[in-house]
Amino acid sequence: MTFNDIFKSSFLENITSISIFDMTLALMLAFGIGLFIFFVYKKTCQSVMYSSSFGTTLIALTMITTVVILAVTSNVVLSLGMVGALSIVRFRAAIKEPLDIAFLFWSIAVGIVLAAGMIPLAVIGSVMIGVILLVFVNKKSYYNPYIVILSCADSAAEEDAKAFLEQKVRKCAVKSKTAQKGRLEVNFEIRMKDDNTDFINVVSEMEGVNSVVLVSYNGEYMG
């Protein structure tokens, strides 16, 4: 084996397997679409606390996936090694919002599609997905369930408050009731007709009502 044979390897030959223009174009598009995904995430974030680091992760994940797939598509042997290397990676971060999973998969999918050279699919698909998320996630529905927590002195005040609520909302149903001496606490599930919540003020002024609270309810938590 001569000195030239040592440096004459597939590693050096793979340097020119992907052109600089293709790499630059793919990474720039990945960065641009990653910014768009970050913008959509910021506008549709449903978490209690907005995480800017997760938004930055979406941009980075789009670009990293593009780099990985570019390398994989240029070498079949490398693709097999990449599968083995990625199979040992474990992610410990807990995903609290189901919608966050969609954003992660969106970033990965865009990186794969861009690296595969399907630029129109990546761009048009991302725009359509972003518009759909912006419309449906931010759409406020008056039919979402709400919980009315009523604290009153006796059953007469409870019946009056319930009758008034049934007139002002689409649906009113008792979910739970706690009775103590001289005090009743009733939880009503309601569906409002519109975004007007002035009826809660009227209930609070009714005879025998100690307090009334209106909270949104999504089936998992109240807040």
C-alpha positions as CSV (number, residue, x, y, z in Angstrom):
1,M,0.0,0.0,0.0
2,T,1.5,3.3,-1.1
3,F,1.1,6.8,0.5
4,N,-1.4,7.7,-2.2
5,D,-3.5,4.6,-1.5
6,I,-4.0,5.8,2.1
7,F,-5.6,9.0,1.1
8,K,-7.5,7.6,-1.9
9,S,-10.6,6.6,0.0
10,S,-14.3,6.9,-0.3
11,F,-14.2,9.6,2.4
12,L,-12.4,12.0,0.1
13,E,-14.5,11.1,-2.8
14,N,-17.7,11.9,-0.9
15,I,-16.6,15.5,-0.4
16,T,-17.9,16.4,-3.9
17,S,-20.9,14.1,-3.9
18,I,-23.2,17.0,-3.0
19,S,-22.6,20.4,-4.6
20,I,-22.1,23.5,-2.5
21,F,-25.0,25.2,-4.3
22,D,-27.4,22.3,-3.4
23,M,-26.3,22.3,0.2
24,T,-26.7,26.1,0.5
25,L,-30.1,26.2,-1.2
26,A,-31.4,23.3,0.9
27,L,-30.2,24.8,4.2
28,M,-31.5,28.3,3.4
29,L,-34.9,26.9,2.5
30,A,-34.9,24.8,5.7
31,F,-34.1,27.9,7.7
32,G,-36.8,29.9,6.0
33,I,-39.5,27.3,6.4
34,G,-38.3,26.6,10.0
35,L,-38.9,30.3,10.7
36,F,-42.4,30.0,9.3
37,I,-43.0,26.9,11.5
38,F,-41.7,28.9,14.5
39,F,-44.1,31.8,13.7
40,V,-47.1,29.5,13.4
41,Y,-46.1,27.8,16.7
42,K,-45.8,31.2,18.4
43,K,-49.3,32.3,17.2
44,T,-51.0,29.0,18.1
45,C,-49.2,28.1,21.3
46,Q,-51.7,26.6,23.8
47,S,-49.3,26.1,26.7
48,V,-49.6,27.9,30.0
49,M,-46.1,29.3,29.5
50,Y,-44.7,30.0,26.1
51,S,-41.4,28.3,25.4
52,S,-39.1,30.2,23.1
53,S,-36.5,27.4,23.3
54,F,-39.0,25.0,21.8
55,G,-39.6,27.4,18.9
56,T,-35.9,27.6,18.3
57,T,-35.7,23.9,18.4
58,L,-38.2,23.7,15.5
59,I,-35.9,25.8,13.4
60,A,-32.8,23.8,14.3
61,L,-34.6,20.5,13.8
62,T,-35.7,21.4,10.3
63,M,-32.1,22.3,9.3
64,I,-30.5,19.3,11.1
65,T,-32.9,16.9,9.4
66,T,-32.1,18.4,6.1
67,V,-28.4,17.9,6.7
68,V,-28.9,14.3,7.8
69,I,-31.1,13.4,4.8
70,L,-28.7,15.1,2.3
71,A,-25.9,12.9,3.7
72,V,-28.1,9.8,3.6
73,T,-29.3,10.3,0.0
74,S,-25.7,10.7,-1.2
75,N,-24.5,7.3,0.2
76,V,-26.4,4.1,0.7
77,V,-23.9,2.7,3.1
78,L,-24.0,5.9,5.1
79,S,-27.8,5.6,5.3
80,L,-27.5,2.2,7.0
81,G,-25.0,3.5,9.5
82,M,-27.2,6.5,10.2
83,V,-30.2,4.3,11.0
84,G,-28.1,2.4,13.5
85,A,-26.7,5.6,15.1
86,L,-30.1,7.3,15.5
87,S,-31.7,4.2,16.9
88,I,-29.7,4.6,20.2
89,V,-30.8,8.2,20.7
90,R,-33.3,8.7,23.5
91,F,-35.3,11.9,24.1
92,R,-36.2,12.5,27.8
93,A,-38.1,15.8,27.3
94,A,-41.8,15.4,28.1
95,I,-44.3,16.7,25.5
96,K,-47.1,18.3,27.4
97,E,-49.3,19.6,24.6
98,P,-50.4,17.2,21.8
99,L,-50.1,20.0,19.3
100,D,-46.3,20.2,20.0
101,I,-45.9,16.7,18.5
102,A,-47.4,17.9,15.3
103,F,-44.9,20.8,15.1
104,L,-42.0,18.4,15.8
105,F,-43.1,16.0,13.1
106,W,-43.8,19.0,10.7
107,S,-40.2,20.2,11.1
108,I,-38.7,16.7,10.5
109,A,-41.0,16.1,7.5
110,V,-40.0,19.4,5.9
111,G,-36.3,18.6,6.4
112,I,-36.8,15.2,4.7
113,V,-38.8,16.6,1.8
114,L,-36.3,19.5,1.2
115,A,-33.3,17.2,1.2
116,A,-35.1,14.9,-1.2
117,G,-35.3,17.8,-3.7
118,M,-39.1,18.2,-3.5
119,I,-39.0,22.0,-2.9
120,P,-42.5,22.8,-4.2
121,L,-44.0,20.2,-1.9
122,A,-42.1,21.5,1.1
123,V,-43.1,25.1,0.5
124,I,-46.7,24.7,-0.6
125,G,-47.4,22.0,2.0
126,S,-45.9,24.1,4.8
127,V,-48.0,27.1,3.8
128,M,-51.2,25.1,3.7
129,I,-50.5,23.4,7.0
130,G,-49.6,26.8,8.6
131,V,-52.8,28.4,7.4
132,I,-54.9,25.5,8.6
133,L,-53.3,25.6,12.0
134,L,-53.7,29.4,12.3
135,V,-57.4,29.2,11.4
136,F,-58.5,26.2,13.5
137,V,-56.3,26.5,16.6
138,N,-57.0,30.2,17.1
139,K,-60.7,29.8,16.3
140,K,-62.7,30.6,19.4
141,S,-65.7,28.4,19.8
142,Y,-68.6,29.4,21.9
143,Y,-69.7,25.8,22.2
144,N,-66.7,24.8,24.2
145,P,-67.7,23.6,27.7
146,Y,-67.4,26.0,30.6
147,I,-67.8,25.3,34.3
148,V,-69.9,27.5,36.6
149,I,-68.9,27.1,40.3
150,L,-71.9,28.3,42.3
151,S,-71.7,28.8,46.1
152,C,-75.1,29.5,47.7
153,A,-76.9,29.4,51.0
154,D,-79.8,27.0,50.3
155,S,-81.6,25.0,47.7
156,A,-83.9,27.8,46.8
157,A,-81.0,30.0,45.7
158,E,-79.6,27.0,43.7
159,E,-82.9,26.5,41.8
160,D,-83.2,30.2,41.0
161,A,-79.6,30.3,39.7
162,K,-80.0,27.2,37.7
163,A,-83.3,28.5,36.1
164,F,-81.6,31.7,35.2
165,L,-78.6,29.9,33.7
166,E,-80.8,27.7,31.6
167,Q,-82.3,30.8,30.0
168,K,-79.0,32.4,29.2
169,V,-77.0,29.5,27.9
170,R,-77.5,26.7,25.3
171,K,-77.0,23.9,27.8
172,C,-76.8,23.7,31.5
173,A,-76.1,20.4,33.4
174,V,-75.2,19.7,37.0
175,K,-71.8,18.0,37.2
176,S,-71.2,17.8,41.0
177,K,-72.8,19.1,44.2
178,T,-71.3,19.5,47.7
179,A,-73.7,20.2,50.6
180,Q,-72.6,21.6,54.0
181,K,-74.6,23.1,56.8
182,G,-75.7,26.5,55.6
183,R,-73.8,26.2,52.3
184,L,-74.1,24.5,48.9
185,E,-71.6,24.3,46.2
186,V,-72.8,23.2,42.7
187,N,-70.7,22.8,39.5
188,F,-72.7,23.4,36.3
189,E,-71.4,22.5,32.9
190,I,-72.7,25.1,30.3
191,R,-72.4,25.9,26.6
192,M,-72.6,29.6,26.0
193,K,-74.6,31.2,23.2
194,D,-71.9,33.9,22.6
195,D,-68.9,35.4,24.3
196,N,-71.0,37.6,26.6
197,T,-70.4,36.6,30.2
198,D,-72.5,39.4,31.9
199,F,-75.0,36.8,33.1
200,I,-72.4,35.7,35.7
201,N,-72.6,39.2,37.2
202,V,-76.4,38.9,37.5
203,V,-76.1,35.5,39.2
204,S,-73.7,36.8,41.7
205,E,-76.3,39.5,42.7
206,M,-79.1,37.0,43.2
207,E,-80.5,36.4,46.7
208,G,-78.8,33.6,48.6
209,V,-75.8,33.4,46.2
210,N,-72.4,33.8,48.0
211,S,-70.2,33.6,45.0
212,V,-70.1,32.4,41.4
213,V,-67.1,31.5,39.2
214,L,-66.9,30.9,35.5
215,V,-63.9,28.9,34.1
216,S,-63.1,27.3,30.8
217,Y,-63.0,23.5,30.7
218,N,-61.2,21.3,28.2
219,G,-61.8,17.9,29.8
220,E,-58.4,17.7,31.5
221,Y,-58.0,20.8,33.6
222,M,-59.9,24.0,34.5
223,G,-58.3,27.4,34.1
